[in-house]
């Protein structure tokens, strides 16, 4: 009887040892993916891609942490500072330099090498010090969106192609009694990417630059002409009120609700606008250039970039998700539902042949060149904020244009 009891105790102890010390099953792995993409895609589409990934990779689950761009940025920045960043993160190119300095995001070159991954099909990679830290999954151009009905009501027969035409169109559309403005400009200091997407966009559209020999060149006449032009719109009351506190999602909402005639925003928002206001007739076009400019136009763009957190305990599984999204077939699907240009060289989005608006966007893209001088700059978002602070003072008439640009140049210089 004693032998039987000892045998049972031994078997139980062995069971406990096997259970405790057995390798953890891949079934226990859940990776978090923080991004702003899901809310900007048709309902259920992004989750469906995650389900497809899970089916191909038994034992790995993906928990999507989704929110608007601004709140996702706040979440990712906080995670970078505290070492609690999600395993996989959606990235804006403007954040990369800061995160690398903090040691918050992983060296993807090392991860790709360890996985024997062929990166030749990647359309681009964001690198610092010779290593990749962000891969653009899809790329969006930022064209001019116009409300067809409001322009027609204002007697504007054609979408403006230069600054003078844009000014007159904005003036014709603006109607304070109906709470309608010609243009909307988001200048929130919390999320200062309006400087990139809505201010410098006018500079790049005329083939000009804010840089020279890798250093800031904010005192040049081309930058000056842009800020003076925008101030003329502001002084005339053609810009939607509250610009100093508005964020990117606010301009999309105001345009969708028919309260602004024109806005510069991402192709990613076309689906969102159509979904929220199916009756809104709108068009897209290239951003107006300086009067008389005939050259190739720079097209503002932004990427849905992706990276892996340095603090992640599941980098191997996280990379599987990244490589899945960058595969030819999946990247074609994602770029199609996002109405964006693919990050895989061999991927082809369906919309180029099926949706006239996106065919127009592709034509704009082909006729110009991608332009975003903030990508890869040190503390890029802080640079935008520093410029924004001076720009607001200038718009309010508290400083002159020369004082504004000199102060911005002085504030930028130490970062280079």
C-alpha positions in Angstrom: 0.0 0.0 0.0 2.9 2.3 0.9 4.6 1.5 -2.4 1.5 2.4 -4.3 1.1 5.7 -2.4 4.8 6.5 -3.1 4.3 5.7 -6.8 1.3 8.0 -7.0 3.2 10.8 -5.3 6.1 10.3 -7.7 3.9 10.4 -10.7 2.2 13.5 -9.5 5.5 15.2 -8.8 6.7 14.3 -12.3 3.6 15.7 -13.8 4.1 19.0 -11.9 7.7 19.2 -13.1 6.8 18.6 -16.7 4.0 21.2 -16.6 6.2 23.8 -14.9 9.3 23.3 -16.9 7.9 22.4 -20.3 8.5 25.0 -23.0 5.7 27.6 -23.2 3.5 26.9 -26.2 3.2 29.4 -29.0 -0.5 29.3 -28.2 0.2 31.6 -25.3 1.7 34.4 -27.4 -0.5 37.5 -27.9 1.2 40.5 -29.6 -0.2 44.0 -29.2 -0.4 46.2 -32.3 -1.0 49.9 -31.6 -2.0 51.9 -34.7 -4.4 54.5 -36.0 -5.1 52.6 -39.2 -8.1 50.5 -38.3 -10.5 53.5 -37.7 -9.5 54.9 -41.1 -10.3 51.7 -43.0 -13.7 50.2 -43.8 -15.2 48.6 -40.8 -13.9 45.1 -40.2 -11.4 45.0 -43.0 -8.2 45.4 -40.9 -9.4 42.9 -38.3 -10.0 40.5 -41.2 -6.4 40.7 -42.2 -5.4 40.0 -38.6 -7.6 37.0 -38.6 -5.9 35.8 -41.8 -2.5 36.2 -40.1 -3.7 34.3 -37.1 -4.9 31.5 -39.4 -1.5 31.3 -41.1 0.4 31.4 -37.7 -1.4 29.1 -35.2 -0.6 30.1 -31.7 0.0 33.9 -32.3 -2.9 36.2 -31.5 -3.0 39.9 -32.4 -4.7 42.4 -30.1 -5.4 45.6 -32.0 -5.0 48.8 -30.0 -6.8 51.3 -32.3 -7.5 55.0 -32.1 -7.3 58.3 -33.9 -3.8 59.4 -35.0 -3.4 61.9 -32.2 -4.4 59.5 -29.4 -2.3 56.7 -30.9 0.7 59.1 -31.0 0.2 60.0 -27.3 0.0 56.3 -26.4 3.1 55.4 -28.4 5.1 58.3 -27.1 4.2 57.4 -23.5 5.1 53.8 -24.1 8.5 54.8 -25.5 9.2 56.9 -22.4 8.2 54.2 -20.0 9.3 51.1 -21.8 5.8 49.8 -22.2 5.3 50.2 -25.9 3.2 47.7 -27.7 5.0 44.8 -29.5 4.2 46.2 -32.9 3.6 49.9 -33.5 2.3 52.1 -36.2 4.9 54.8 -36.8 5.0 58.3 -38.4 8.4 59.0 -40.0 8.6 62.1 -38.0 8.8 60.1 -34.7 11.6 57.7 -35.7 14.6 59.8 -34.8 13.3 60.5 -31.3 12.4 56.9 -30.7 15.8 55.6 -31.9 17.6 58.1 -29.5 15.4 56.7 -26.7 16.2 53.2 -27.6 12.5 52.5 -27.8 12.2 50.8 -31.2 14.2 47.8 -32.4 16.8 47.6 -35.1 14.8 46.0 -37.9 17.9 45.4 -40.0 19.2 43.0 -37.3 15.8 41.3 -37.1 15.5 40.9 -40.8 19.0 39.4 -41.0 18.2 37.0 -38.2 15.0 35.9 -40.0 16.9 35.6 -43.4 14.4 38.1 -44.8 14.9 39.4 -48.4 14.2 43.1 -48.2 14.6 43.7 -51.9 10.9 44.0 -52.4 10.5 46.8 -49.9 9.8 50.0 -51.7 11.5 52.0 -49.0 13.0 51.8 -45.5 13.5 54.6 -42.9 17.1 54.3 -41.7 19.3 56.0 -39.1 23.0 55.3 -38.7 22.8 52.6 -41.4 20.0 50.5 -39.7 16.3 50.3 -40.6 13.9 51.2 -37.8 10.7 51.8 -39.8 9.2 50.2 -42.9 6.5 52.2 -44.8 3.7 49.7 -45.2 1.6 52.0 -47.4 2.1 55.5 -48.6 -0.5 58.3 -48.9 -0.3 61.4 -50.9 -1.9 64.6 -49.5 -3.8 66.2 -52.4 -6.3 69.1 -52.3 -9.9 68.0 -51.5 -12.6 70.3 -52.7 -16.3 70.4 -51.9 -17.9 70.5 -55.4 -21.2 71.9 -54.3 -19.7 74.8 -52.2 -17.4 75.8 -55.1 -20.3 75.7 -57.5 -22.4 77.8 -55.1 -19.6 80.3 -54.9 -19.4 80.6 -58.7 -16.0 78.8 -58.9 -16.0 76.9 -62.2 -12.7 75.1 -61.9 -10.5 73.7 -59.1 -7.7 76.2 -58.4 -4.3 75.4 -59.7 -2.3 78.3 -58.3 -2.3 80.5 -55.2 -4.2 83.4 -56.7 -7.0 81.1 -57.9 -7.0 79.4 -54.5 -7.4 82.7 -52.7 -10.3 83.7 -54.9 -12.0 80.3 -54.5 -11.6 80.4 -50.7 -13.1 84.0 -50.7 -16.0 82.9 -52.9 -16.8 79.9 -50.7 -16.5 81.6 -47.3 -19.9 82.5 -45.8 -19.9 83.4 -42.2 -23.7 83.3 -41.9 -23.7 79.7 -43.0 -20.6 78.9 -40.9 -18.6 77.9 -44.0 -15.0 78.7 -44.5 -12.8 78.5 -47.6 -10.0 76.5 -46.1 -9.1 74.8 -42.8 -5.7 74.8 -41.2 -4.9 72.7 -38.1 -2.2 74.2 -36.0 -2.5 72.5 -32.6 0.8 72.5 -30.7 -0.2 69.1 -29.2 -0.1 67.6 -32.7 1.8 70.0 -34.9 1.9 68.0 -38.1 -0.2 70.7 -39.7 3.1 72.4 -40.3 4.2 69.5 -42.4 0.9 68.6 -44.2 -0.8 72.0 -44.5 2.0 74.7 -44.4 5.1 73.3 -46.0 2.9 71.5 -48.5 2.6 74.8 -50.3 6.4 75.1 -50.5 6.9 71.6 -51.9 4.1 72.0 -54.4 6.2 74.7 -56.0 9.3 72.5 -56.1 11.0 74.5 -53.3 12.8 73.4 -50.1 13.1 74.4 -46.4 16.6 72.8 -46.3 20.0 73.5 -47.7 23.0 71.1 -47.5 21.3 69.2 -44.8 20.6 72.2 -42.6 17.5 74.3 -42.1 17.1 77.2 -44.5 13.9 78.9 -43.2 15.1 82.4 -44.2 14.8 81.8 -48.0 12.3 83.7 -50.0 10.3 80.7 -50.9 9.5 79.8 -47.3 8.7 83.5 -46.7 6.3 83.6 -49.6 4.4 80.6 -48.2 3.9 82.0 -44.7 3.0 85.4 -46.1 0.4 83.8 -48.4 -1.2 81.8 -45.6 -1.3 85.0 -43.5 -3.2 86.7 -46.3 -5.8 84.0 -46.2 -5.9 84.3 -42.4 -6.2 88.1 -42.4 -9.0 87.9 -44.9 -11.0 85.5 -42.7 -10.9 82.7 -45.2 -9.5 80.1 -42.8 -11.8 78.1 -40.5 -11.9 79.6 -36.9 -10.0 78.0 -34.1 -7.0 77.0 -36.2 -4.6 77.2 -33.2 -6.3 74.3 -31.5 -7.4 72.2 -34.5 -5.9 68.7 -35.2 -5.9 66.6 -38.4 -9.1 64.8 -37.5 -10.9 68.1 -37.0 -10.3 69.2 -40.6 -11.6 65.9 -41.9 -14.7 66.2 -39.8 -15.3 69.8 -40.9 -14.8 68.9 -44.5 -17.1 65.9 -44.2 -19.8 68.0 -42.6 -19.7 70.6 -45.4 -18.3 73.4 -43.3 -15.1 74.0 -45.4 -14.7 74.3 -49.1 -11.2 73.0 -49.3 -8.7 71.0 -47.3 -5.3 69.3 -47.8 -5.5 65.8 -46.4 -4.6 62.2 -46.9 -6.0 59.8 -49.5 -6.7 57.5 -46.5 -9.6 59.8 -45.5 -11.5 59.2 -48.7 -13.2 56.1 -47.4 -13.9 57.8 -44.1 -15.5 60.8 -45.8 -17.6 58.6 -48.1 -18.7 56.5 -45.1 -19.7 59.4 -42.9 -21.4 61.5 -45.6 -22.4 59.5 -48.6 -24.1 62.5 -50.2 -21.0 64.7 -50.2 -19.7 65.3 -53.7 -16.0 66.1 -53.6 -13.0 66.0 -55.9 -9.2 65.9 -55.4 -6.5 67.8 -57.2 -2.8 68.7 -56.9 -2.0 71.3 -54.3 -1.9 74.8 -56.0 1.6 76.0 -56.9 3.0 79.5 -56.8 1.7 81.7 -59.6 3.7 81.1 -62.8 5.4 77.9 -61.6 5.5 75.3 -64.4 7.9 72.7 -63.0 7.4 69.3 -61.3 5.4 69.5 -58.1 6.3 68.0 -54.9 3.5 66.0 -53.4 3.2 65.8 -49.6 3.0 62.3 -48.4 2.9 60.3 -45.3 3.3 56.6 -44.6 1.7 54.1 -42.4 5.1 53.0 -41.0 5.6 50.0 -38.9 8.2 49.1 -36.2 8.8 46.8 -33.4 9.3 47.9 -29.8 12.7 47.3 -28.2 10.9 46.2 -25.0 8.9 43.5 -26.8 9.4 40.0 -25.5 8.0 38.6 -28.7 10.1 40.2 -31.4 10.1 37.0 -33.5 6.3 36.8 -33.5 6.1 40.6 -34.1 8.4 40.3 -37.1 6.1 37.6 -38.5 3.3 40.1 -38.4 5.4 42.8 -40.1 6.5 40.4 -42.9 2.9 39.3 -43.4 1.8 42.8 -44.0 4.7 43.4 -46.4 4.0 40.3 -48.4 3.0 41.0 -52.0 -0.6 39.7 -51.8 -1.4 41.1 -48.4 0.2 44.5 -49.2 -1.9 44.7 -52.3 -5.0 44.1 -50.2 -4.1 46.6 -47.6 -3.1 49.3 -50.1 -6.4 48.7 -51.9 -8.7 49.0 -48.8 -6.6 52.0 -47.6 -6.6 53.7 -51.0 -2.8 54.1 -50.7 0.2 53.2 -52.7 1.9 49.9 -51.6 5.1 49.5 -49.7 5.9 46.3 -51.6 7.3 47.0 -55.0 5.3 44.1 -56.6 2.0 44.9 -55.0 -0.7 46.5 -57.1 -3.8 48.2 -55.6 -7.1 47.4 -57.3 -8.4 51.0 -57.0 -6.1 52.4 -59.8 -8.4 50.6 -62.3 -11.7 50.7 -60.5 -12.1 54.1 -58.8 -11.8 57.3 -60.8 -10.8 59.4 -57.8 -7.9 57.2 -57.0 -7.0 57.0 -60.7 -6.7 60.8 -60.4 -4.6 60.5 -57.3 -2.3 58.1 -59.1 -1.9 60.5 -61.9 -1.0 63.3 -59.5 1.5 61.0 -57.9 3.0 60.1 -61.3 3.2 63.7 -62.5 5.1 64.9 -59.4 7.4 63.5 -56.7 7.0 62.6 -53.1 8.0 65.4 -50.8 8.3 65.4 -47.0 11.5 67.0 -45.7 10.6 66.2 -42.1 11.0 62.5 -42.5 14.2 61.4 -40.8 15.0 64.8 -39.3 16.1 64.9 -35.7 13.2 65.6 -33.3 11.1 66.2 -36.4 7.9 66.8 -34.5 9.6 69.2 -32.1 10.8 71.1 -35.2 7.2 71.4 -36.3 6.1 72.6 -32.9 8.9 75.2 -32.7 7.9 76.5 -36.2 4.2 76.4 -35.2 4.8 78.6 -32.1 6.4 81.3 -34.1 3.9 81.0 -36.9 0.9 81.5 -34.6 2.5 84.7 -33.2 3.0 85.9 -36.8 -0.6 85.1 -37.8 -1.8 87.1 -34.8 0.3 90.0 -35.8 2.6 90.0 -32.8 5.8 89.6 -34.8 6.8 90.4 -38.4 7.5 87.7 -41.0 11.2 88.2 -40.7 11.2 88.0 -36.9 9.1 84.8 -37.2 11.5 83.1 -39.6 14.6 84.2 -37.8 13.2 82.9 -34.5 12.2 79.6 -36.0 15.7 79.2 -37.7 17.4 80.0 -34.4 15.2 77.5 -32.6 15.9 74.7 -35.2 19.7 75.3 -35.5 20.8 73.5 -32.2 19.0 70.3 -33.3 21.3 70.0 -36.3 
